[in-house]
Amino acid sequence: KERENPDLLNNTRKRRIAAGAGLDQAKVNRVLKQFKNAAKMAKKLSGKGGMKQMQDLMKQMQGGGGFPGMPR
């Protein structure tokens, strides 16, 4: 259940995971946040026009990054 929905993890479980991995709980929380962000991005890109969005994102990254609409 927890692999499918990390939101089910309570603080006690996160503490146990951190202890088992030799990390502190803040790092476990950081990994969970990164996982949620990656899942959100994958879901966004899997919809209609996802491939076009991915291409645009790659072009931005190759062009030096920055924010869209801002001078480089």
HTML snippet that shows the backbone in 3Dmol.js (N, CA, C, O; Angstrom):
<script src="https://3Dmol.org/build/3Dmol-min.js"></script>
<div id="view" style="width:600px;height:400px;position:relative"></div>
<script>
const pdb = `
ATOM      1  N   LYS A   1       0.820  -1.191   0.000  1.00  0.00           N
ATOM      2  CA  LYS A   1       0.000   0.000   0.000  1.00  0.00           C
ATOM      3  C   LYS A   1       0.864   1.255   0.000  1.00  0.00           C
ATOM      4  O   LYS A   1       0.577   2.210  -0.721  1.00  0.00           O
ATOM      5  N   GLU A   2       1.924   1.253   0.810  1.00  0.00           N
ATOM      6  CA  GLU A   2       2.752   2.448   0.956  1.00  0.00           C
ATOM      7  C   GLU A   2       3.519   2.772  -0.317  1.00  0.00           C
ATOM      8  O   GLU A   2       3.779   3.940  -0.603  1.00  0.00           O
ATOM      9  N   ARG A   3       3.877   1.767  -1.070  1.00  0.00           N
ATOM     10  CA  ARG A   3       4.593   2.023  -2.329  1.00  0.00           C
ATOM     11  C   ARG A   3       3.675   2.692  -3.338  1.00  0.00           C
ATOM     12  O   ARG A   3       4.109   3.551  -4.105  1.00  0.00           O
ATOM     13  N   GLU A   4       2.413   2.303  -3.339  1.00  0.00           N
ATOM     14  CA  GLU A   4       1.455   2.897  -4.261  1.00  0.00           C
ATOM     15  C   GLU A   4       1.041   4.293  -3.817  1.00  0.00           C
ATOM     16  O   GLU A   4       0.782   5.164  -4.648  1.00  0.00           O
ATOM     17  N   ASN A   5       0.981   4.507  -2.500  1.00  0.00           N
ATOM     18  CA  ASN A   5       0.540   5.787  -1.962  1.00  0.00           C
ATOM     19  C   ASN A   5       1.402   6.172  -0.759  1.00  0.00           C
ATOM     20  O   ASN A   5       1.062   5.834   0.375  1.00  0.00           O
ATOM     21  N   PRO A   6       2.509   6.872  -0.993  1.00  0.00           N
ATOM     22  CA  PRO A   6       3.413   7.238   0.104  1.00  0.00           C
ATOM     23  C   PRO A   6       2.772   8.143   1.155  1.00  0.00           C
ATOM     24  O   PRO A   6       3.316   8.290   2.250  1.00  0.00           O
ATOM     25  N   ASP A   7       1.632   8.747   0.843  1.00  0.00           N
ATOM     26  CA  ASP A   7       0.950   9.597   1.821  1.00  0.00           C
ATOM     27  C   ASP A   7       0.461   8.798   3.023  1.00  0.00           C
ATOM     28  O   ASP A   7       0.137   9.377   4.060  1.00  0.00           O
ATOM     29  N   LEU A   8       0.403   7.482   2.894  1.00  0.00           N
ATOM     30  CA  LEU A   8      -0.034   6.638   4.000  1.00  0.00           C
ATOM     31  C   LEU A   8       1.014   6.531   5.102  1.00  0.00           C
ATOM     32  O   LEU A   8       0.704   6.101   6.214  1.00  0.00           O
ATOM     33  N   LEU A   9       2.250   6.917   4.803  1.00  0.00           N
ATOM     34  CA  LEU A   9       3.323   6.804   5.793  1.00  0.00           C
ATOM     35  C   LEU A   9       3.141   7.834   6.904  1.00  0.00           C
ATOM     36  O   LEU A   9       3.063   9.034   6.639  1.00  0.00           O
ATOM     37  N   ASN A  10       3.074   7.363   8.139  1.00  0.00           N
ATOM     38  CA  ASN A  10       3.003   8.294   9.267  1.00  0.00           C
ATOM     39  C   ASN A  10       4.419   8.535   9.799  1.00  0.00           C
ATOM     40  O   ASN A  10       5.375   7.909   9.342  1.00  0.00           O
ATOM     41  N   ASN A  11       4.543   9.439  10.758  1.00  0.00           N
ATOM     42  CA  ASN A  11       5.872   9.808  11.268  1.00  0.00           C
ATOM     43  C   ASN A  11       6.605   8.635  11.898  1.00  0.00           C
ATOM     44  O   ASN A  11       7.823   8.521  11.759  1.00  0.00           O
ATOM     45  N   THR A  12       5.879   7.758  12.589  1.00  0.00           N
ATOM     46  CA  THR A  12       6.517   6.598  13.213  1.00  0.00           C
ATOM     47  C   THR A  12       7.137   5.696  12.156  1.00  0.00           C
ATOM     48  O   THR A  12       8.260   5.220  12.322  1.00  0.00           O
ATOM     49  N   ARG A  13       6.417   5.464  11.082  1.00  0.00           N
ATOM     50  CA  ARG A  13       6.918   4.611   9.997  1.00  0.00           C
ATOM     51  C   ARG A  13       8.115   5.266   9.301  1.00  0.00           C
ATOM     52  O   ARG A  13       9.099   4.595   8.988  1.00  0.00           O
ATOM     53  N   LYS A  14       8.025   6.571   9.064  1.00  0.00           N
ATOM     54  CA  LYS A  14       9.140   7.290   8.431  1.00  0.00           C
ATOM     55  C   LYS A  14      10.389   7.212   9.307  1.00  0.00           C
ATOM     56  O   LYS A  14      11.499   7.051   8.800  1.00  0.00           O
ATOM     57  N   ARG A  15      10.205   7.328  10.622  1.00  0.00           N
ATOM     58  CA  ARG A  15      11.331   7.244  11.553  1.00  0.00           C
ATOM     59  C   ARG A  15      11.969   5.861  11.479  1.00  0.00           C
ATOM     60  O   ARG A  15      13.194   5.738  11.506  1.00  0.00           O
ATOM     61  N   ARG A  16      11.142   4.819  11.386  1.00  0.00           N
ATOM     62  CA  ARG A  16      11.659   3.454  11.306  1.00  0.00           C
ATOM     63  C   ARG A  16      12.401   3.230   9.985  1.00  0.00           C
ATOM     64  O   ARG A  16      13.446   2.580   9.961  1.00  0.00           O
ATOM     65  N   ILE A  17      11.865   3.762   8.899  1.00  0.00           N
ATOM     66  CA  ILE A  17      12.531   3.652   7.591  1.00  0.00           C
ATOM     67  C   ILE A  17      13.884   4.358   7.639  1.00  0.00           C
ATOM     68  O   ILE A  17      14.887   3.832   7.159  1.00  0.00           O
ATOM     69  N   ALA A  18      13.899   5.557   8.225  1.00  0.00           N
ATOM     70  CA  ALA A  18      15.142   6.327   8.326  1.00  0.00           C
ATOM     71  C   ALA A  18      16.184   5.571   9.138  1.00  0.00           C
ATOM     72  O   ALA A  18      17.350   5.509   8.748  1.00  0.00           O
ATOM     73  N   ALA A  19      15.773   4.997  10.264  1.00  0.00           N
ATOM     74  CA  ALA A  19      16.713   4.255  11.111  1.00  0.00           C
ATOM     75  C   ALA A  19      17.253   3.038  10.369  1.00  0.00           C
ATOM     76  O   ALA A  19      18.443   2.736  10.463  1.00  0.00           O
ATOM     77  N   GLY A  20      16.405   2.345   9.640  1.00  0.00           N
ATOM     78  CA  GLY A  20      16.825   1.166   8.893  1.00  0.00           C
ATOM     79  C   GLY A  20      17.769   1.497   7.752  1.00  0.00           C
ATOM     80  O   GLY A  20      18.608   0.681   7.372  1.00  0.00           O
ATOM     81  N   ALA A  21      17.629   2.704   7.205  1.00  0.00           N
ATOM     82  CA  ALA A  21      18.478   3.120   6.090  1.00  0.00           C
ATOM     83  C   ALA A  21      19.713   3.882   6.558  1.00  0.00           C
ATOM     84  O   ALA A  21      20.574   4.227   5.749  1.00  0.00           O
ATOM     85  N   GLY A  22      19.803   4.145   7.852  1.00  0.00           N
ATOM     86  CA  GLY A  22      20.940   4.889   8.377  1.00  0.00           C
ATOM     87  C   GLY A  22      20.885   6.370   8.042  1.00  0.00           C
ATOM     88  O   GLY A  22      21.923   7.019   7.913  1.00  0.00           O
ATOM     89  N   LEU A  23      19.686   6.904   7.900  1.00  0.00           N
ATOM     90  CA  LEU A  23      19.488   8.311   7.551  1.00  0.00           C
ATOM     91  C   LEU A  23      18.681   8.999   8.641  1.00  0.00           C
ATOM     92  O   LEU A  23      18.177   8.354   9.560  1.00  0.00           O
ATOM     93  N   ASP A  24      18.563  10.322   8.526  1.00  0.00           N
ATOM     94  CA  ASP A  24      17.651  10.999   9.434  1.00  0.00           C
ATOM     95  C   ASP A  24      16.300  11.164   8.733  1.00  0.00           C
ATOM     96  O   ASP A  24      16.196  11.010   7.516  1.00  0.00           O
ATOM     97  N   GLN A  25      15.281  11.475   9.513  1.00  0.00           N
ATOM     98  CA  GLN A  25      13.926  11.526   8.972  1.00  0.00           C
ATOM     99  C   GLN A  25      13.768  12.636   7.934  1.00  0.00           C
ATOM    100  O   GLN A  25      12.946  12.510   7.026  1.00  0.00           O
ATOM    101  N   ALA A  26      14.524  13.699   8.047  1.00  0.00           N
ATOM    102  CA  ALA A  26      14.442  14.798   7.079  1.00  0.00           C
ATOM    103  C   ALA A  26      14.808  14.320   5.676  1.00  0.00           C
ATOM    104  O   ALA A  26      14.195  14.745   4.696  1.00  0.00           O
ATOM    105  N   LYS A  27      15.798  13.445   5.574  1.00  0.00           N
ATOM    106  CA  LYS A  27      16.193  12.926   4.259  1.00  0.00           C
ATOM    107  C   LYS A  27      15.112  12.017   3.683  1.00  0.00           C
ATOM    108  O   LYS A  27      14.866  12.032   2.477  1.00  0.00           O
ATOM    109  N   VAL A  28      14.469  11.231   4.535  1.00  0.00           N
ATOM    110  CA  VAL A  28      13.362  10.383   4.075  1.00  0.00           C
ATOM    111  C   VAL A  28      12.237  11.275   3.557  1.00  0.00           C
ATOM    112  O   VAL A  28      11.662  11.003   2.503  1.00  0.00           O
ATOM    113  N   ASN A  29      11.924  12.334   4.294  1.00  0.00           N
ATOM    114  CA  ASN A  29      10.881  13.267   3.858  1.00  0.00           C
ATOM    115  C   ASN A  29      11.245  13.917   2.527  1.00  0.00           C
ATOM    116  O   ASN A  29      10.378  14.111   1.674  1.00  0.00           O
ATOM    117  N   ARG A  30      12.520  14.255   2.346  1.00  0.00           N
ATOM    118  CA  ARG A  30      12.977  14.875   1.103  1.00  0.00           C
ATOM    119  C   ARG A  30      12.796  13.913  -0.076  1.00  0.00           C
ATOM    120  O   ARG A  30      12.348  14.322  -1.148  1.00  0.00           O
ATOM    121  N   VAL A  31      13.138  12.653   0.118  1.00  0.00           N
ATOM    122  CA  VAL A  31      12.982  11.662  -0.951  1.00  0.00           C
ATOM    123  C   VAL A  31      11.504  11.485  -1.296  1.00  0.00           C
ATOM    124  O   VAL A  31      11.148  11.387  -2.470  1.00  0.00           O
ATOM    125  N   LEU A  32      10.654  11.445  -0.288  1.00  0.00           N
ATOM    126  CA  LEU A  32       9.217  11.309  -0.534  1.00  0.00           C
ATOM    127  C   LEU A  32       8.680  12.509  -1.314  1.00  0.00           C
ATOM    128  O   LEU A  32       7.840  12.346  -2.199  1.00  0.00           O
ATOM    129  N   LYS A  33       9.157  13.702  -0.992  1.00  0.00           N
ATOM    130  CA  LYS A  33       8.723  14.907  -1.701  1.00  0.00           C
ATOM    131  C   LYS A  33       9.176  14.860  -3.160  1.00  0.00           C
ATOM    132  O   LYS A  33       8.415  15.219  -4.059  1.00  0.00           O
ATOM    133  N   GLN A  34      10.418  14.418  -3.397  1.00  0.00           N
ATOM    134  CA  GLN A  34      10.922  14.296  -4.765  1.00  0.00           C
ATOM    135  C   GLN A  34      10.110  13.271  -5.548  1.00  0.00           C
ATOM    136  O   GLN A  34       9.824  13.466  -6.729  1.00  0.00           O
ATOM    137  N   PHE A  35       9.742  12.180  -4.884  1.00  0.00           N
ATOM    138  CA  PHE A  35       8.939  11.148  -5.529  1.00  0.00           C
ATOM    139  C   PHE A  35       7.583  11.708  -5.945  1.00  0.00           C
ATOM    140  O   PHE A  35       7.116  11.459  -7.056  1.00  0.00           O
ATOM    141  N   LYS A  36       6.952  12.467  -5.044  1.00  0.00           N
ATOM    142  CA  LYS A  36       5.646  13.058  -5.356  1.00  0.00           C
ATOM    143  C   LYS A  36       5.753  14.020  -6.530  1.00  0.00           C
ATOM    144  O   LYS A  36       4.895  14.023  -7.414  1.00  0.00           O
ATOM    145  N   ASN A  37       6.806  14.839  -6.543  1.00  0.00           N
ATOM    146  CA  ASN A  37       6.997  15.785  -7.642  1.00  0.00           C
ATOM    147  C   ASN A  37       7.223  15.065  -8.967  1.00  0.00           C
ATOM    148  O   ASN A  37       6.687  15.479  -9.995  1.00  0.00           O
ATOM    149  N   ALA A  38       8.004  14.000  -8.953  1.00  0.00           N
ATOM    150  CA  ALA A  38       8.256  13.230 -10.177  1.00  0.00           C
ATOM    151  C   ALA A  38       6.974  12.572 -10.669  1.00  0.00           C
ATOM    152  O   ALA A  38       6.717  12.531 -11.872  1.00  0.00           O
ATOM    153  N   ALA A  39       6.173  12.057  -9.747  1.00  0.00           N
ATOM    154  CA  ALA A  39       4.908  11.427 -10.129  1.00  0.00           C
ATOM    155  C   ALA A  39       3.958  12.459 -10.728  1.00  0.00           C
ATOM    156  O   ALA A  39       3.254  12.176 -11.698  1.00  0.00           O
ATOM    157  N   LYS A  40       3.941  13.651 -10.147  1.00  0.00           N
ATOM    158  CA  LYS A  40       3.077  14.714 -10.660  1.00  0.00           C
ATOM    159  C   LYS A  40       3.502  15.117 -12.068  1.00  0.00           C
ATOM    160  O   LYS A  40       2.659  15.324 -12.941  1.00  0.00           O
ATOM    161  N   MET A  41       4.817  15.227 -12.287  1.00  0.00           N
ATOM    162  CA  MET A  41       5.343  15.599 -13.599  1.00  0.00           C
ATOM    163  C   MET A  41       5.031  14.516 -14.624  1.00  0.00           C
ATOM    164  O   MET A  41       4.637  14.826 -15.749  1.00  0.00           O
ATOM    165  N   ALA A  42       5.201  13.260 -14.254  1.00  0.00           N
ATOM    166  CA  ALA A  42       4.918  12.153 -15.169  1.00  0.00           C
ATOM    167  C   ALA A  42       3.445  12.139 -15.546  1.00  0.00           C
ATOM    168  O   ALA A  42       3.099  11.900 -16.703  1.00  0.00           O
ATOM    169  N   LYS A  43       2.586  12.392 -14.581  1.00  0.00           N
ATOM    170  CA  LYS A  43       1.147  12.409 -14.855  1.00  0.00           C
ATOM    171  C   LYS A  43       0.803  13.560 -15.794  1.00  0.00           C
ATOM    172  O   LYS A  43      -0.001  13.400 -16.712  1.00  0.00           O
ATOM    173  N   LYS A  44       1.411  14.712 -15.561  1.00  0.00           N
ATOM    174  CA  LYS A  44       1.159  15.883 -16.400  1.00  0.00           C
ATOM    175  C   LYS A  44       1.611  15.630 -17.835  1.00  0.00           C
ATOM    176  O   LYS A  44       0.921  16.002 -18.784  1.00  0.00           O
ATOM    177  N   LEU A  45       2.767  14.998 -17.987  1.00  0.00           N
ATOM    178  CA  LEU A  45       3.311  14.754 -19.323  1.00  0.00           C
ATOM    179  C   LEU A  45       2.633  13.593 -20.038  1.00  0.00           C
ATOM    180  O   LEU A  45       2.756  13.465 -21.256  1.00  0.00           O
ATOM    181  N   SER A  46       1.921  12.748 -19.306  1.00  0.00           N
ATOM    182  CA  SER A  46       1.291  11.594 -19.942  1.00  0.00           C
ATOM    183  C   SER A  46      -0.035  11.956 -20.596  1.00  0.00           C
ATOM    184  O   SER A  46      -0.570  11.164 -21.372  1.00  0.00           O
ATOM    185  N   GLY A  47      -0.568  13.119 -20.306  1.00  0.00           N
ATOM    186  CA  GLY A  47      -1.841  13.542 -20.883  1.00  0.00           C
ATOM    187  C   GLY A  47      -1.675  13.992 -22.320  1.00  0.00           C
ATOM    188  O   GLY A  47      -0.630  13.792 -22.938  1.00  0.00           O
ATOM    189  N   LYS A  48      -2.733  14.607 -22.840  1.00  0.00           N
ATOM    190  CA  LYS A  48      -2.687  15.116 -24.211  1.00  0.00           C
ATOM    191  C   LYS A  48      -1.596  16.170 -24.336  1.00  0.00           C
ATOM    192  O   LYS A  48      -1.455  17.036 -23.472  1.00  0.00           O
ATOM    193  N   GLY A  49      -0.840  16.093 -25.396  1.00  0.00           N
ATOM    194  CA  GLY A  49       0.210  17.073 -25.641  1.00  0.00           C
ATOM    195  C   GLY A  49       1.440  16.878 -24.778  1.00  0.00           C
ATOM    196  O   GLY A  49       2.308  17.749 -24.735  1.00  0.00           O
ATOM    197  N   GLY A  50       1.529  15.773 -24.103  1.00  0.00           N
ATOM    198  CA  GLY A  50       2.642  15.525 -23.202  1.00  0.00           C
ATOM    199  C   GLY A  50       3.983  15.495 -23.903  1.00  0.00           C
ATOM    200  O   GLY A  50       4.974  16.007 -23.381  1.00  0.00           O
ATOM    201  N   MET A  51       4.019  14.904 -25.074  1.00  0.00           N
ATOM    202  CA  MET A  51       5.276  14.822 -25.818  1.00  0.00           C
ATOM    203  C   MET A  51       5.730  16.220 -26.236  1.00  0.00           C
ATOM    204  O   MET A  51       6.921  16.528 -26.188  1.00  0.00           O
ATOM    205  N   LYS A  52       4.793  17.054 -26.640  1.00  0.00           N
ATOM    206  CA  LYS A  52       5.119  18.431 -27.024  1.00  0.00           C
ATOM    207  C   LYS A  52       5.657  19.195 -25.819  1.00  0.00           C
ATOM    208  O   LYS A  52       6.631  19.939 -25.944  1.00  0.00           O
ATOM    209  N   GLN A  53       5.038  19.022 -24.660  1.00  0.00           N
ATOM    210  CA  GLN A  53       5.512  19.684 -23.446  1.00  0.00           C
ATOM    211  C   GLN A  53       6.923  19.228 -23.107  1.00  0.00           C
ATOM    212  O   GLN A  53       7.760  20.033 -22.699  1.00  0.00           O
ATOM    213  N   MET A  54       7.184  17.940 -23.275  1.00  0.00           N
ATOM    214  CA  MET A  54       8.508  17.400 -22.980  1.00  0.00           C
ATOM    215  C   MET A  54       9.548  18.001 -23.921  1.00  0.00           C
ATOM    216  O   MET A  54      10.646  18.350 -23.488  1.00  0.00           O
ATOM    217  N   GLN A  55       9.211  18.125 -25.197  1.00  0.00           N
ATOM    218  CA  GLN A  55      10.139  18.718 -26.156  1.00  0.00           C
ATOM    219  C   GLN A  55      10.425  20.173 -25.807  1.00  0.00           C
ATOM    220  O   GLN A  55      11.574  20.613 -25.863  1.00  0.00           O
ATOM    221  N   ASP A  56       9.386  20.919 -25.448  1.00  0.00           N
ATOM    222  CA  ASP A  56       9.568  22.322 -25.067  1.00  0.00           C
ATOM    223  C   ASP A  56      10.456  22.438 -23.837  1.00  0.00           C
ATOM    224  O   ASP A  56      11.318  23.313 -23.767  1.00  0.00           O
ATOM    225  N   LEU A  57      10.244  21.554 -22.869  1.00  0.00           N
ATOM    226  CA  LEU A  57      11.043  21.564 -21.652  1.00  0.00           C
ATOM    227  C   LEU A  57      12.510  21.274 -21.963  1.00  0.00           C
ATOM    228  O   LEU A  57      13.404  21.917 -21.412  1.00  0.00           O
ATOM    229  N   MET A  58      12.753  20.311 -22.841  1.00  0.00           N
ATOM    230  CA  MET A  58      14.127  19.970 -23.212  1.00  0.00           C
ATOM    231  C   MET A  58      14.797  21.146 -23.934  1.00  0.00           C
ATOM    232  O   MET A  58      15.976  21.417 -23.709  1.00  0.00           O
ATOM    233  N   LYS A  59      14.057  21.839 -24.793  1.00  0.00           N
ATOM    234  CA  LYS A  59      14.615  23.000 -25.492  1.00  0.00           C
ATOM    235  C   LYS A  59      14.997  24.087 -24.497  1.00  0.00           C
ATOM    236  O   LYS A  59      16.043  24.722 -24.638  1.00  0.00           O
ATOM    237  N   GLN A  60      14.151  24.304 -23.490  1.00  0.00           N
ATOM    238  CA  GLN A  60      14.458  25.305 -22.465  1.00  0.00           C
ATOM    239  C   GLN A  60      15.738  24.943 -21.727  1.00  0.00           C
ATOM    240  O   GLN A  60      16.582  25.800 -21.469  1.00  0.00           O
ATOM    241  N   MET A  61      15.870  23.679 -21.394  1.00  0.00           N
ATOM    242  CA  MET A  61      17.035  23.233 -20.639  1.00  0.00           C
ATOM    243  C   MET A  61      18.308  23.382 -21.469  1.00  0.00           C
ATOM    244  O   MET A  61      19.351  23.764 -20.936  1.00  0.00           O
ATOM    245  N   GLN A  62      18.234  23.085 -22.763  1.00  0.00           N
ATOM    246  CA  GLN A  62      19.399  23.193 -23.628  1.00  0.00           C
ATOM    247  C   GLN A  62      19.762  24.647 -23.896  1.00  0.00           C
ATOM    248  O   GLN A  62      20.930  24.974 -24.110  1.00  0.00           O
ATOM    249  N   GLY A  63      18.764  25.512 -23.884  1.00  0.00           N
ATOM    250  CA  GLY A  63      18.986  26.924 -24.190  1.00  0.00           C
ATOM    251  C   GLY A  63      19.528  27.726 -23.026  1.00  0.00           C
ATOM    252  O   GLY A  63      19.515  28.955 -23.082  1.00  0.00           O
ATOM    253  N   GLY A  64      19.990  27.098 -22.004  1.00  0.00           N
ATOM    254  CA  GLY A  64      20.565  27.820 -20.884  1.00  0.00           C
ATOM    255  C   GLY A  64      19.625  27.958 -19.707  1.00  0.00           C
ATOM    256  O   GLY A  64      19.945  28.618 -18.719  1.00  0.00           O
ATOM    257  N   GLY A  65      18.478  27.341 -19.813  1.00  0.00           N
ATOM    258  CA  GLY A  65      17.554  27.364 -18.682  1.00  0.00           C
ATOM    259  C   GLY A  65      16.936  28.722 -18.479  1.00  0.00           C
ATOM    260  O   GLY A  65      16.582  29.398 -19.445  1.00  0.00           O
ATOM    261  N   GLY A  66      16.805  29.126 -17.248  1.00  0.00           N
ATOM    262  CA  GLY A  66      16.174  30.394 -16.944  1.00  0.00           C
ATOM    263  C   GLY A  66      14.666  30.262 -16.952  1.00  0.00           C
ATOM    264  O   GLY A  66      14.120  29.167 -17.081  1.00  0.00           O
ATOM    265  N   PHE A  67      14.010  31.387 -16.814  1.00  0.00           N
ATOM    266  CA  PHE A  67      12.560  31.384 -16.789  1.00  0.00           C
ATOM    267  C   PHE A  67      12.030  31.845 -18.131  1.00  0.00           C
ATOM    268  O   PHE A  67      12.603  32.749 -18.741  1.00  0.00           O
ATOM    269  N   PRO A  68      10.939  31.239 -18.609  1.00  0.00           N
ATOM    270  CA  PRO A  68      10.361  31.656 -19.883  1.00  0.00           C
ATOM    271  C   PRO A  68       9.977  33.133 -19.843  1.00  0.00           C
ATOM    272  O   PRO A  68       9.425  33.608 -18.850  1.00  0.00           O
ATOM    273  N   GLY A  69      10.267  33.850 -20.911  1.00  0.00           N
ATOM    274  CA  GLY A  69       9.916  35.256 -21.002  1.00  0.00           C
ATOM    275  C   GLY A  69      10.943  36.204 -20.408  1.00  0.00           C
ATOM    276  O   GLY A  69      10.807  37.421 -20.537  1.00  0.00           O
ATOM    277  N   MET A  70      11.949  35.677 -19.771  1.00  0.00           N
ATOM    278  CA  MET A  70      12.982  36.520 -19.167  1.00  0.00           C
ATOM    279  C   MET A  70      14.171  36.600 -20.125  1.00  0.00           C
ATOM    280  O   MET A  70      14.516  35.610 -20.770  1.00  0.00           O
ATOM    281  N   PRO A  71      14.796  37.772 -20.220  1.00  0.00           N
ATOM    282  CA  PRO A  71      15.979  37.877 -21.098  1.00  0.00           C
ATOM    283  C   PRO A  71      17.128  37.042 -20.560  1.00  0.00           C
ATOM    284  O   PRO A  71      17.263  36.855 -19.351  1.00  0.00           O
ATOM    285  N   ARG A  72      17.943  36.548 -21.460  1.00  0.00           N
ATOM    286  CA  ARG A  72      19.077  35.701 -21.060  1.00  0.00           C
ATOM    287  C   ARG A  72      20.342  36.488 -21.005  1.00  0.00           C
ATOM    288  O   ARG A  72      21.396  35.939 -20.687  1.00  0.00           O
TER     289      ARG A  72
END
`;
const viewer = $3Dmol.createViewer("view");
viewer.addModel(pdb, "pdb");
viewer.setStyle({}, {cartoon: {color: "spectrum"}});
viewer.zoomTo();
viewer.render();
</script>
